[in-house]
Amino acid sequence: AAGCPIQRGTDMLFEMIPAYLRFFNLPVATPEQLRELAEIRY
């Protein structure tokens, strides 16, 4: 649908990772921290 906002798959992944880390009782990083560390080239 024209004009509908979209989110790149990698952005969605950064938003989901903290929930997975919490679920497995691992240290949690924020989506912003993950984006800073990522070595992704679009």
N, C-alpha and C positions, 0 to 999 in steps of 0.2 A: 504494500500500500504506500503510495507516494506520500512523503512528508512524515512517515512514522520514524521515530528515533530508533537507532540500532546500536548495539554494543558489540565490539569485536570479540571474538571468542577468547582471545588472550585476556582482555579486560575482565570478562566474566570469570575466567579461571582465577585471576588475582582476587576477586571478590569471594570466591568459594573456598580457596585454600585455608584461610583462618578457621573456618568451621570444621574442616577435616582435621586440622592440627588439634583443635580443642577436643574433637571426638576421640582421638587416639592419645589424649593426655600428653601432647607434645608442646614445647614452647610455641606460643602463638606470635605470629608477625602480622602487622596490619597490611592491608592491600597496598598502602603507600610505600611501606618498607619493601615489600616484594617487588613493586615496580622499579624502585631505585636500584635493587640488586640484579634485576633481570638483564640479561644480555640479548635482548630480542631486537632484531632489526626488521622494521616493517617495509 
